[in-house]
Amino acid sequence: MPPLHSTAPIVIRQGGTYTGTYRSLDSDVPCVRIATREPVTLRNCELAGAGNLIQATDGGAQLTIVNCRGYGQRPSQDEKPYGRFLEVNSGKSVTVEHNYFEHTTGINVYLWGGDGSAAQTLTVRYNEVRNIDGRYRHGGGTLANFLGLNGVASLGNIEIAWNQIINAPDSSLVEDNISFYNSGGTAASPTRIHDNYIQGAYPYPATSPTYAGSGITLDGDAGSAIRATAYVRGSDNQLVSTCAALNIAAGHHNSFTRNRIVTSGLLPDGRRLVANYAAIGLWNEYKKPAAVFSANSVTGNIIGFVHWGGHAPFPDRQDLSPGACSPCTGTTHLPNPITLQTEQHEWQLWQQKLRQNRRQVGPMKHATAVAQQKPARP
């Protein structure tokens, strides 16, 4: 194990707990590469890199990441975005808790190698995140997610909770902050996405007229029920200033309930946000049969979503997507006007919620001093 002051990348070939400072200026070289199937814990680490900060793509990773700080650096090559905070392929057990990361392309999970028990599942909780950023260094970019799952189907015990994600306009490029594609839980153990605070989902530049991003989207083209996005429950989340908030476009037995959605249609400096469309949509995007697309529900959400020129249910509002939310019921529509101050009030509610539930996001206070130091940006 390298000493705490090390600044070189590391390849971890045996299990254990690792604490250190790991950096890479090369977009093709991760700060930390996991090359073992033995349990590995990264604790109180500081990561700064032009590519992936943590890479576990060999399959079978048993990985815990806690109290770490990660900083995406300017890509070393054109046509490449900032790296992932974490990239996992066919992981067996992954827990990501109490971390801080900024200017990365988030957490990407492809397929799964565990059995979905409490010891072999995916847990992402209590993280503080700034600016999911798919921009290239010389213009252009690709869309990214705070958390993106692809092909992680029928996995029990997934929990995504108490994360705080804030994306600033013109300093980020995120698609769906949380994206489930052909992924989800089981009837006996549904996926729980709850009590997250998600602020910001904008095109780049933020005044662009077209954009396909959102807060949370459930999607996927699977042709069978067992591989579809299914048994995902999204509840008690707050979504603020997103061009779309919650979408169910595929799958079965998915639900959104008791979420709060507020978008003023304005950027912080008062310019209009023109790419936003509607707060919630529920539709069969891939025209799948009832065996694959069914039993989805949206109920009991609180919404105030400005869409300029909209009329649902008030002038300049589009709380429910026209023609794509007929099963959405029990909505509480916040009264007009929905303003920047209304958005700021959501932040205050979030802070109160954290205090009342005795939750802390980001690294815990006992993290080491080196893990609290922010590296200089290039």
C-alpha positions in Angstrom: 0.0 0.0 0.0 1.5 3.4 -0.9 2.0 6.0 1.7 -0.6 8.7 2.3 1.3 11.4 0.5 1.7 9.4 -2.7 0.4 11.1 -5.8 0.8 8.3 -8.4 -2.0 6.1 -9.8 -2.4 2.7 -8.2 -3.4 -0.7 -9.4 -4.9 -2.7 -6.5 -4.1 -6.4 -6.9 -5.1 -7.7 -3.4 -7.9 -7.0 -1.0 -7.6 -4.7 2.0 -8.2 -1.1 3.0 -6.5 1.6 1.1 -6.0 5.2 2.1 -4.0 7.7 0.0 -3.8 10.4 -2.6 -4.0 9.1 -6.1 -3.7 11.2 -9.3 -3.4 10.8 -13.0 -3.1 13.4 -15.7 -3.8 10.9 -18.5 -7.4 10.4 -19.6 -6.6 6.7 -20.3 -5.1 6.0 -16.9 -7.4 5.7 -13.9 -6.3 7.0 -10.5 -7.3 3.7 -9.0 -7.8 0.4 -10.9 -9.2 -2.5 -9.0 -7.6 -5.7 -10.3 -8.8 -8.2 -7.7 -12.0 -9.9 -6.7 -11.0 -9.8 -3.0 -12.9 -7.2 -0.9 -11.3 -3.7 -1.3 -12.2 -0.6 0.8 -11.1 2.9 -0.3 -11.3 5.1 2.7 -10.4 8.7 3.2 -8.8 8.8 -0.3 -8.2 11.9 -2.4 -8.5 11.3 -6.1 -7.8 13.8 -8.9 -7.6 12.7 -12.5 -8.2 13.4 -16.2 -9.8 10.0 -16.7 -11.7 7.6 -14.5 -11.0 8.2 -10.8 -11.9 4.6 -9.8 -12.1 1.8 -12.3 -13.4 -1.7 -11.6 -14.1 -3.3 -15.0 -12.5 -6.7 -14.7 -15.6 -8.3 -13.1 -16.4 -9.6 -9.7 -15.4 -6.4 -7.8 -16.2 -6.3 -4.1 -15.7 -2.6 -3.4 -16.5 -0.1 -0.7 -15.8 3.5 -1.2 -16.3 5.7 1.8 -15.2 9.2 2.9 -13.3 9.9 -0.3 -13.0 13.1 -2.3 -12.8 13.0 -6.1 -12.0 15.8 -8.5 -12.2 15.5 -12.3 -9.4 17.3 -14.1 -9.3 18.7 -17.6 -9.2 15.8 -20.1 -5.8 15.1 -21.6 -7.3 14.4 -25.0 -9.8 16.0 -27.3 -13.2 14.3 -27.8 -13.0 12.9 -24.3 -15.1 14.0 -21.4 -14.1 14.1 -17.8 -13.7 10.6 -16.3 -16.1 8.6 -14.1 -15.9 8.9 -10.4 -16.5 5.1 -10.5 -16.9 2.7 -13.4 -17.9 -0.9 -12.6 -18.6 -3.9 -14.9 -20.2 -7.0 -13.5 -19.5 -6.0 -9.9 -20.4 -8.4 -7.1 -20.8 -6.0 -4.2 -20.5 -2.2 -4.4 -21.1 0.4 -1.7 -20.5 4.1 -2.3 -21.2 6.2 0.8 -20.3 9.6 2.3 -18.1 10.8 -0.6 -17.7 14.1 -2.4 -17.0 14.4 -6.1 -17.1 17.1 -8.7 -16.6 17.5 -12.5 -16.8 13.8 -13.2 -19.2 11.8 -15.4 -20.5 10.1 -12.3 -21.0 6.4 -11.4 -21.6 3.9 -14.2 -22.6 0.3 -13.5 -22.8 -2.2 -16.3 -24.2 -5.7 -15.7 -23.9 -7.4 -12.3 -22.1 -10.5 -10.9 -23.7 -10.7 -7.4 -26.8 -12.5 -6.2 -28.8 -9.5 -5.0 -28.5 -10.4 -1.3 -27.8 -7.7 1.2 -24.1 -8.6 0.9 -24.0 -8.7 -2.9 -25.8 -5.6 -4.2 -25.4 -1.9 -5.0 -25.7 0.8 -2.4 -25.2 4.5 -3.1 -26.0 6.8 -0.2 -25.0 10.0 1.5 -22.9 11.4 -1.3 -22.4 15.1 -2.1 -21.9 15.7 -5.8 -21.3 18.8 -7.9 -21.4 19.3 -11.6 -21.8 16.0 -13.5 -19.8 17.1 -16.6 -19.8 15.4 -20.0 -18.1 18.4 -21.7 -15.0 17.9 -23.9 -12.0 20.2 -23.4 -12.3 21.9 -26.8 -16.0 22.0 -27.2 -18.8 19.6 -27.6 -19.4 16.8 -25.2 -21.5 13.7 -24.3 -24.3 13.4 -21.8 -23.5 11.8 -18.4 -25.3 10.6 -15.2 -24.7 10.9 -11.5 -25.7 7.3 -11.5 -26.3 5.2 -14.6 -27.2 1.5 -14.5 -27.3 -0.6 -17.7 -28.3 -4.3 -17.7 -28.4 -4.5 -13.9 -31.8 -6.3 -14.0 -33.6 -8.3 -11.3 -31.2 -7.4 -8.6 -32.5 -7.3 -5.0 -31.6 -4.8 -2.3 -30.5 -1.9 -4.4 -30.7 1.4 -2.5 -30.0 4.9 -3.8 -30.7 7.4 -1.0 -29.8 10.6 0.7 -27.6 11.8 -2.1 -27.2 15.6 -2.8 -26.5 16.4 -6.5 -26.2 20.0 -7.6 -25.4 20.9 -11.3 -24.8 24.5 -12.1 -25.8 25.9 -15.5 -22.9 26.3 -17.9 -20.6 24.4 -15.6 -22.1 21.0 -16.1 -23.5 18.7 -18.8 -25.7 15.9 -17.4 -28.4 13.9 -19.0 -30.5 11.9 -16.6 -29.1 12.5 -13.1 -30.2 9.0 -12.2 -30.7 6.6 -15.1 -32.0 3.0 -15.0 -31.7 1.2 -18.3 -32.9 -2.4 -18.4 -32.2 -2.4 -14.7 -34.1 -2.7 -11.4 -35.2 -4.9 -8.5 -37.5 -7.8 -7.9 -41.0 -8.2 -6.7 -39.7 -9.4 -3.3 -37.0 -6.7 -3.1 -37.8 -3.6 -5.1 -35.1 -1.0 -5.9 -35.5 2.0 -3.6 -34.6 5.5 -4.9 -35.5 7.8 -2.0 -34.8 11.0 -0.2 -32.3 12.4 -2.8 -31.9 16.1 -3.6 -31.3 16.7 -7.3 -30.8 20.2 -8.5 -30.0 21.1 -12.1 -30.3 19.3 -15.4 -29.4 21.7 -18.2 -28.1 21.7 -21.8 -24.8 23.3 -22.6 -25.0 26.2 -23.0 -27.9 26.4 -20.6 -30.0 28.6 -22.9 -30.0 26.0 -25.8 -33.5 25.2 -27.0 -33.1 21.4 -27.1 -32.2 18.9 -24.4 -33.1 15.4 -23.3 -32.0 15.4 -19.6 -33.9 14.8 -16.5 -33.8 14.1 -12.7 -34.6 10.4 -12.8 -35.5 8.3 -15.8 -36.5 4.6 -16.0 -35.8 3.4 -19.5 -34.8 0.4 -21.6 -35.5 -1.6 -24.7 -35.6 -5.1 -23.2 -37.9 -7.6 -24.9 -38.6 -9.7 -21.8 -40.1 -8.9 -18.4 -37.2 -10.3 -16.5 -34.6 -8.1 -18.3 -36.8 -5.0 -18.3 -36.5 -2.0 -15.9 -38.8 -3.2 -13.2 -39.7 -2.9 -9.5 -38.2 0.5 -9.0 -39.7 2.7 -6.4 -38.8 6.4 -6.4 -40.2 8.3 -3.4 -39.6 11.4 -1.3 -37.1 12.9 -3.6 -36.7 16.6 -4.3 -36.0 17.7 -7.9 -35.3 21.4 -8.5 -34.6 23.2 -11.8 -34.5 20.2 -14.1 -35.7 20.4 -17.7 -37.6 17.2 -16.9 -37.9 15.6 -13.5 -39.3 12.0 -13.5 -39.9 9.7 -16.4 -41.1 6.2 -16.8 -40.5 5.3 -20.4 -40.2 1.5 -20.1 -40.6 -1.5 -17.9 -43.2 -2.8 -15.4 -44.1 -2.4 -11.7 -42.3 1.0 -11.4 -43.6 3.9 -9.3 -43.0 7.5 -8.4 -44.7 8.8 -5.3 -44.4 11.6 -2.7 -41.8 13.4 -4.7 -41.4 17.2 -4.8 -40.7 18.9 -8.1 -40.1 22.6 -8.5 -38.8 24.4 -11.6 -39.1 28.1 -12.1 -38.1 28.1 -15.8 -35.4 30.6 -15.0 -31.6 30.3 -14.6 -30.1 31.9 -11.5 -29.3 35.1 -13.3 -32.9 35.5 -14.5 -32.5 34.2 -18.1 -35.2 31.9 -19.3 -34.7 28.2 -19.4 -36.2 27.3 -22.7 -35.4 23.6 -23.1 -37.5 22.4 -20.2 -40.7 20.5 -21.0 -42.7 18.7 -18.3 -42.2 17.5 -14.8 -43.5 13.9 -15.1 -44.1 11.6 -18.0 -45.3 8.0 -18.1 -45.5 6.3 -21.6 -44.6 3.2 -23.5 -41.7 4.6 -25.5 -40.7 1.2 -27.1 -44.3 0.0 -27.8 -43.7 -3.1 -25.8 -46.5 -5.6 -25.0 -48.2 -5.7 -21.6 -45.9 -8.5 -20.4 -43.0 -6.0 -20.6 -44.7 -2.6 -20.0 -47.4 -2.6 -17.3 -48.3 -1.8 -13.7 -46.4 1.5 -13.6 -47.8 4.3 -11.5 -47.2 8.0 -10.7 -49.2 9.2 -7.7 -49.2 11.7 -4.9 -46.4 14.0 -6.1 -46.2 17.7 -5.4 -45.3 19.8 -8.5 -44.8 23.3 -9.6 -43.1 23.2 -13.0 -42.8 26.2 -15.3 -42.9 25.5 -19.1 -43.2 28.7 -21.0 -46.4 28.6 -23.1 -47.8 25.6 -21.3 -51.3 25.3 -19.7 -51.2 22.3 -17.4 -52.8 23.1 -15.1 -52.1 26.9 -15.1 -50.6 29.4 -17.6 -46.9 28.7 -18.3 -47.0 25.4 -16.5 -46.6 21.8 -17.5 -46.7 19.7 -14.4 -47.7 16.6 -16.3 -46.6 15.7 -19.8 -49.4 16.2 -22.3 -50.6 12.9 -23.7 -48.0 10.9 -21.7 -49.3 11.0 -18.1 -52.9 9.9 -18.1 -52.2 7.3 -15.4 -50.7 10.0 -13.2 -53.0 10.6 -10.2 -53.2 12.5 -6.9 -50.9 15.3 -8.0 -50.8 18.4 -5.8 -50.2 21.4 -8.0 -48.3 24.2 -6.3 -49.9 27.6 -6.9 -48.4 30.2 -9.2 -46.0 31.9 -9.3 -43.2 29.4 -9.3 -40.1 31.6 -8.9 -36.4 31.4 -8.1 -37.4 32.0 -4.5 -39.6 28.9 -4.7 -36.6 26.9 -5.8 -34.5 28.3 -2.9 -37.2 27.3 -0.5 -36.7 23.7 -1.6 -33.1 23.9 -0.5 -34.2 25.1 2.9 -36.6 22.2 3.1 -33.8 19.8 2.2 -31.6 21.2 5.0 -34.4 20.8 7.5 -35.0 17.3 6.3 -31.4 16.4 6.9 -31.4 17.8 10.4 -34.7 16.2 11.3 -33.5 12.8 10.1 -30.0 13.2 11.5 -28.4 12.6 8.1 -25.1 14.0 6.8 -24.1 14.0 3.2 -20.5 14.0 2.0 -17.5 12.8 3.9 -17.9 12.4 7.6 -16.1 14.8 9.9 -13.5 12.3 11.1 -12.0 12.1 7.6 -8.2 12.7 7.5 -6.8 16.2 6.8 -5.4 15.2 3.5 -8.8 13.9 2.3 -10.2 17.3 3.1 -7.8 19.3 1.0 -8.9 20.3 -2.5 -6.2 19.9 -5.2 -5.4 22.8 -7.3 -7.4 22.9 -10.6 -5.2 22.9 -13.7 
